[in-house]
Amino acid sequence: MPETRAERYEIDGGARLTGTVTVTGAKNSVLKLMAAALLAQGTTVIRAVPDILDVEIMAELLRRLGCHVVVDAAAGTVVIDVPEQLAHKADYDLVRRMRASICVLGPLIARCGRADVALPGGDAIGSRGLDLHVEGLTQLGARVHSEHGYLIADAAEGLVGAPVEFDFPSVGATENIVMAAVVARGTTVIDNAAREPEIVDLCSMLVRMGAHIDGIGTSTLTIDGVESVTPVDHTAVADRVVAGTWCYGAAMTSGDVVVRGANPAHLELPLAQLERAGADIAIADDHIRVAMTNRPRAINTPTLPYPGFPTDLQPMAVALASVSEGTSVITENVFEARFMFVNEMIRLGAAIRTDGHQAVVRGQQWLSSAPVRATDIRAGAGLALAALVAQGRTVISDIHHIDRGYPGFADDLRRLGAQIDRVPDALG
Ligand code: UD1
């Protein structure tokens, strides 16, 4: 599996993004579809798979559980052969590299009656971050405890369907419980389930595998357990976050960009926001066009679970606000620590004050280049957009974060007219 090399992006300010860009399947869907493959003995094929490191990490995790996995990056496919007997332990070295590894928990306990999944760094049972996963599985009859840094779930006699009520619609917990419930005995009803398009995608694949799930796309999912499910060939839903990133990039740079391959319905709120900021939006079945002629107007953006404004596009909203006319308030309602990257934005000359979960952004005509650091996937992409409107050449380090969510990021930006170089980081 490739190790990440220390590299940086150097991006010239002053670009106007124009042209066409095509998005592939969503990382946040593909990783879960790969985990769902564990439920069915035989060969699962997943298509529209992005060429990103997280897919390799998930493939390695599945291999260590006993699967034979072939990732064809050029074709955008992953082929997973699942044996009758699976191992049930997901090691720390992989879980540490990708928190989303926790999504093997549901399928593993369903298939093996036991799952040992390393606790992602910083988490413990009962901590915010895992409590809903644990509560849900416990409702289905699993006994869950932690030992030597592992979360151990045990249901030797099998899981039994039950009502599960989340006090927050967690994406990961919804996915884990759905995957566990599909082959549990009896009926599970998940109340306040998350309904992100990636969850709809996962449920659609599970239904094609033979699962019985009602209420897909709503906040109440009813799952009637079946004896077993069979493998399928499934194409992942398009990545709305990557698509949204390019839409924001177009609007911020007075650009004109056509985004192909995305489903506009999944970006209803972000596109409405951009329209409010002054962009011209044209929507067709297979593409979205975003054009902006004037300086954007300030708009307020609160993030919320889907269908609300996605927290994964919050950094793009902050980047847009940093060059808009007027003052914007960005409110983060999903993740607590997601304003960490604001300090990097301030290094680029953005005028931002944060107070708890709110950022008040006073728009500037231009930002000013500086060395900055990508702190996570989406923050990194937000900084890259900010670099496009910063005078001078901005150096972004720790770009392995960006690589985790954006296949061919630099190529896409270059295609849209930006000057961007990827260079080894001497300090790395
Ligand atoms: C997924 C996405 C991520 C996105 C997020 C919200 C993947 C791989 N990642 O993350 O890109 O930003 O959805 O759309 O799909 N929480 C709890 N207890 C739990 C679980 C979560 O309190 O048991 C809290 C978290 O601390 C967080 C919030 O709920 O504050 C959202 O988390 P969740 O919806 O679970 O997001 P992820 O599945 O981790």
Residues whose N, C-alpha, C, O or C-beta is under 5 A from the ligand:
A	BS01	UD1	N28 A100 S127 R128 G129 L130 D131 L132 H133 P169 S170 V171 G172 A173 T311 D312 V334 F335 E336
